[in-house]
Amino acid sequence: MAFEGLANRLQNTMAKIRGKGKVSEADVKEMMREVRLALLEADVNYKVVKDFIKKVSERAVGQEVMKSLTPGQQVIKVVKEELTELMGGEQSKIAVSKRPPTVILMAGLQGAGKTTTTGKLANYLRKKHNRNPLLVAADIYRPAAIKQLETLGKQLGMPVFSLGDKVSPVEIAKQALEYAKNEHHDYVLIDTAGRLHIDENLMDELKQVKEAANPDEIFLVVDAMTGQDAVNVAKSFHDELGITGVILTKLDGDTRGGAALSIRAATGAPIKFAGMGEKLDALEPFHPERMASRILGMGDVLTLIEKAQENVDQEKAKQLEEKMRTMSFTFDDFLEQLEQVRNMGPLDELISMLPGAGKIKGLKNIQVDEKQLSHVEAIIRSMTKEEKEKPEIINASRRKRIAKGSGTSVQEVNRLLKQFEEMKKMMKQMTSMTKGKRKGFKFPFM
């Protein structure tokens, strides 16, 4: 999960104050010291941390907290609100041109994932908003860039406008806009050149492309893994180009999260999207409030619901929910859901979106190796129909047969059987926990 280290540290700090009937200034000061350390460890800009702690401290020792019935919870509410504000306050949507096409200029340093992100954004616009985007290959310096964008276009079934690497990016942008108007494309995404570092030539060229294309949005693609450097890069691009938004890539990785918490404050430009994986549909709108909730362990049910609605057959979900309640969930059911779960994203990330998930016994540190899912599938497919329905009949000889048939070991079969039993119990807990949270919502694995 993104921000894992920061989330663990902040959640532990919040837990100390949550149930307090009275909160003193000394309590707040101690908590702020922990929060400050957590943010600095996450590579958040020092000035940003200083301003954040000052705002929270002032509010936390104010009348709204000290005179409330639940001051501990009020302090946490203040932290969440200020954390949300730090990341932008509310979701920032793409500006739409009154005279189509809407032009988006994609900028960033080499290696940030700009070209792939351009494809992901086009895919998002088509799938979520039923748009007809045109991809434009304007990176003429990196030989593989044009080919890479064309390959992405083929994978997505989308047109790519290219004039090769002998025509200037400015001319490519001009002709691409004419082409888009003639072919009725409502969005134009221009993939520009990057460099290993910021230099004058790069900025001059981007300014010329900006003048020629007159973009509605200038998105800077930043690798979240680069930490504090990402903030410096964003500030430099913003000073020269006036970026209108940021797309953070690799936010699903083992990142400390400092970039996401600092970029907004350093540039004033909102984070509009976050790359959450390598697949071409792994790009999500950035919701500051939802991210703040996840960091503080409050879950993110809305995102979970959206993922479920996209990937889960609701009729089957109702049937499976009843099976989970009655503990009659079988390996056949599990196999059927496995593909849907894979489409939604890593299981540990999905579980982290549940409010209070970290408090369920055995759930906090659950980890799923995605590579092992194929082994799981092979083991289940090596079972007889009766074994899938009644795992309790699988004795030692049956386990040997299943292991041999699936090309795995008896230990792996034993582990799956044990995990399946534990999973059934946890799912029963989850159905109770999510019941009534939102009308019509069913937990996605049911």
N, C-alpha and C positions, 0 to 999 in steps of 0.2 A: 504494500500500500504506500502511496505517496505520503511524505511527511511522517513516516513510521516512528523514527526516533523522537521527533518533536512531539508527536501525538502521545507517545508513552510517557514522556516527561511531564507534559502539561496535564494529562489525565491523572497522574499520580499526585501532582500538586493540587489539582482541583478537589480530589477526593478528601484531602486533609481538612478542607474548609466547608465542604458541601453541607454537612449535617449540623454545623455549629449554630446554636441558638443565639449566641452573641459573637460579634466579630469586632475585635479591637483594632486600633491603628497599627499596633505591633504585629497582629495577625496578617493584616494587609501588606505591611512592609516585608514580612518574611516571605509571603507568597509571591510578591513582586520580584524579590531577589531570585527565587526559583524560576519564575517565568522569564526573567531577563537572561539567566544562564541558558535556559532551554532555547530561547530565540537565537542567542549568539552561537550556540553549538550548531544550530540549524543553518548557520552561515547567513543570517539576516543582517543587513547593513546596520552598523553601530548607531548611526543617527536615527534610523527608522526605529530601532529598539528603544532608544532613549525617549523619543516622542511618544511611542506606544505606551511605555511604562508610566510616563507622566500623565497621559490622558486617563488610563485605567485607574491609577492611584487617586487622582482627583475625584473621579466619580465614585470609587469604592469607599471612600471615607466621607462621602457626602450624605445628605439627609435621606435620599431615596433608598440607600442601603442600610444605614445605621438604625433607622426607625421602622424598617420593614419587619414582618413577622418571621421571615426566613432569610436573614442577612447572608448566610453562606451561599444560598442559591442565587441571591441577588448579585453577589460579587461575580459568580460564574456567568450570569446573564450579561453583566457589564463586559467581562472579558470576551465573550462570544460576539457581542455587538461591535466592540472595537476591533476585534480580529476580522470581522466581516468588512468593516469600513476600511481597514488597512488593505484588504485585497480588492477594493473597488466598490463596496457597498451593495450593488445589485448587478445582475447580469447585463452585460453590454452587448447589444445585438448589432448585426451588420447594417451599415447605412445603405439604403437603397436609392438609386438614382431615379429622379422623376422622369428622366429621358433615357430609357434603356439603350445600351447595356450598362449595368453596374460594373465598374472597373475596379479590380483589386490588384494592387501591386505587392508582390511577395518579395521581401528582402531578408537578408541574413548572412551570417558568415558561413564559409564552407564547412560542411560537416555537421551543421545544426539539424539537417533533415528537411531542408526547404523544399526540394523538388518533390519528395514523397508527401510532404504536408500539403503541397499544392494539389496533388491528386486526391488526398483525403478530403480536403475542403470542397473540391468539386463534387466528390461523391456525396458528401454531407448535404450540399445544396440541392442535389438532384433527389436524393432519397427522402430528406426531411421536408423540403420545400417545393418539390416538384419543379425545379428549375432546369434550364438547358445551358449549362456552362461551356465555355470554350477555353481550352488550355493553350497557353502561348509559350513557346520555347524561345526565351530571349537571353539565355545563358550561352553565349557563343564561345566562351573561353575554355570551359571544361568539356572536352570531347564527349564524355559519357553522358553529360547532362541532357542534351537533346534526345539521345537514344533512350535514356531513362524515362523521360517524360512521355515519349512516344509509346514505350512499353506499358507505362501506367495507363495511358489512354486506351490501348488495346484491351487491357485487363478490365477496365471500367466500361468499355464500349463508348468512349467519348472522343470527339475530334480534337486533334492537336494541331495548332497552327505553327508551322515552321518554315523558315526561309534558309535553313542551313546555318553554317558558321562563318559565312563570308559577307553577310549583310549586317549592318550596325543594329544594335538593340533598339535604338530610337526608331529606325525605319521599320523594324519588325513590329514594334508596338503600334505605329501608325497604320500599317497595312492590316494588322490583326483586328483593329477596331472597325475598319471599313468592312472587312470580311464578316465580322460578328453582326454588324448591322444588316448586311445583305442576307445573311443566313438566319437571321432572327434569333441569335443567342442573347439571352437576357443577363448573362454574367460573363465577364472576361477575366481570367486569372493569369497574370503575367509572371512567369518564373524568371527572375533576374539572376545575374551572376553574383557569386559570393567570392570572398577572399579568405585566406587563412587568418588575416587580421585586417583591421580597418585602415584604409589608405586613401589618399586624395583622389587617385584615379577612379576608385570604386565609387566614391561619393559624387564625383563630378558626373559620372555616367548615370547613376541613379537619379540625380537631379534632372538630367536631360530627358530621361525616360518619363519621369514624373511630369515634366512640362509638356511632353508630347501626348501622353496618355490621359492627363488630368484625372487621376484616379479618385474614386469615391472613398476608398480605404487604402491605407498603406500598412500592411501587416508585417511585423518583424517576427521572424521565426527564431526562437532562442532555445538552446539545449538546457533544460533545467538542471542537468548533471554538472554544469560548469559553475554552479553556485554564484559567488560574489562577482565573478567575471561576467556573468550574464547581465548583471545590473549595469556594469560599466559599458558593455556593448550596447545595451538598450539606450542608455543615456546618450552615447555618441551618435547613434543612428537618429535618435529623436532630435537632438540639437541640429543635425544637418538636414534631415528630411521632414521632420514633423510627423512621426509615425502616429497612426490613429488607433492601433491595437497591437497586442502581442499574442503570439501563439507559442505556448510552451510545449516542447517535445520531451519525451522520455519522463513524463511526470509519474509514470507507473513504476519506474525503476527505483533503485535503492538511493533515492535522492534525499538530501537534508531539507529541501523545500525552501531554502532561503531566497531563491530567485523569485518565486511566486509571491512571497510576502514582501519583497523589497521593490520590485519593478514598478508597481503602481505608484508607490510613494516617490520613487526616484524620477519618474518620467511624467506622471499624470496620465499616461496612456493605459487604458484598461486591458486586462488579460481577457481575450475574447474566446479562446479555445485552448484545450489541453489535449496533447497526444497521449493516449493511455495504452499504447501497444503498437505492434508492428502491422497488424491487419489494416486494410484500406478503409474499414469502417470504425477504426479505433481513434476517432476524434470526437471530443465532447465539448459542448458549450461550457464555458467556465462560470460556475455559480458560486460567488464568494460566500454566501450564507451557508450553502450546502457543504462547502469545503471546510468552513469554520466548524460546523457541527461535527463533521467527521474527525477533524483534528482533536476536538474536545471529547470525543467518544459518545456523542449524542446520536450517531447514526446519520443516514441519508436516505430516508425511506422514499422520497420523491424520485431520486435517480434510480433506485431499485425498482420502483413501480414502472418507470419509463422503460427500463431495460426489459422487464418482464412482459410488458405490453407488446414490445417489438418482437420478442422471441418465443413467447409461450402461447400455446393453443389454450385459450381460456376454458373451453368445454372440457378438455382433458384435465386441466388444472383442477376443476371442481371435483371430478371423479377421484383424482389422486389425493386431493386434500382429505377426502373422507377415508381413503385407505390409510393415510398417515395418522389420522385421529384414532383409527381402530387397530393400528399397528399391523395392518395386512399388506403393507407395501412390499412388493416382491422384487427379485432381481430383474425380471422382465420390465417392470415399471422403471427401475433404476436405469436400465439400458436405454429405454425410450427417452428418458429425461437427460441422459448424459450429453447428447448432441445439443440439446437446447441450452444446457448449462454452459457448454463449451462456447456457444455463440455469444453468450452474455458477458463472458470475461472470466478471469481467474476467480475460483471459488472463495479463496481467502479474502479477496477484495470485496466480493459481494457480501460476504458475512460481515465485514467491517461496516457495511452500510446499515446494519440493523441496530436500532437503539438498544444500548445495554448489552450488546453481543459479548463484550469482553467479560461480562459478569456471569455468563453461563458456564458452568463447570465443563472443562475440557474443550471449550470453544475459543478461548482467547488466543492461544498460540497455535491454532490449527494451521497446517501448511499442506498445500497440495502440489505435488510435482506434476505439472501438466504432461510431461513425457511419459509418466507412468499410467496415464489414462488408457493408453492403447493396451497395456498389459492387463488392466482391469477388464477392459472389453473382451479380450481374448479369454480370460478366465471364465467370465460369465457365459460366453458363447460355448464353452466346453462343458457346461453343466447340462443335465437332462432337464426336461420341462418340470418334472417333479422336484428336482433339486432347487430350481430357481424359485419355485413357489414355497418350498419348505426347506430352507437352508439347514434347519436343525437335524435333518436326516443324513447330512454329509459327514460320514465317518472317516476313519483313517484311510481305508482302501479307496474310497471315493475321492478323497483329497489327492491321493497319488495319481489316480486316473485323470483328474481335472488338470493337475499340474503338467502331466505329460502331454495331454491334448492341447494345452495352451502354450506350451514351450516355456513355462515358468517353473518356479520351485514350490514345494509344499509350504514353505514358510510364507511365500507371497499369497498363496491361497488362504492360509490360516489368518494372515493379516487382513485380507479383504473381508473374510467372514466376520472377524471381530469388529472391524471398522463399520461394516454394514449394520450390525446390531446396534452399535453406539450411535450411528447416524440416525437410525429409526427413532431412537429415544430423543435425540436432540431435535429432530424435525417435529416431534410431538410437542416439545417445549416451545418451539418457534411458532407453531400454529396458534398456541395459546397466547403467546406474546404479541403476535401481529393481529389477532382477532380484534376487530373494532377500531383499529388504528386508522383505517381508511375504508369507507364503504366500497365494497366491490373488489377490494385488493385481496389476492390470494398469494401466499408465498410462492415464488417462482419455481421451486423444485417440486411442487405438489400437484 
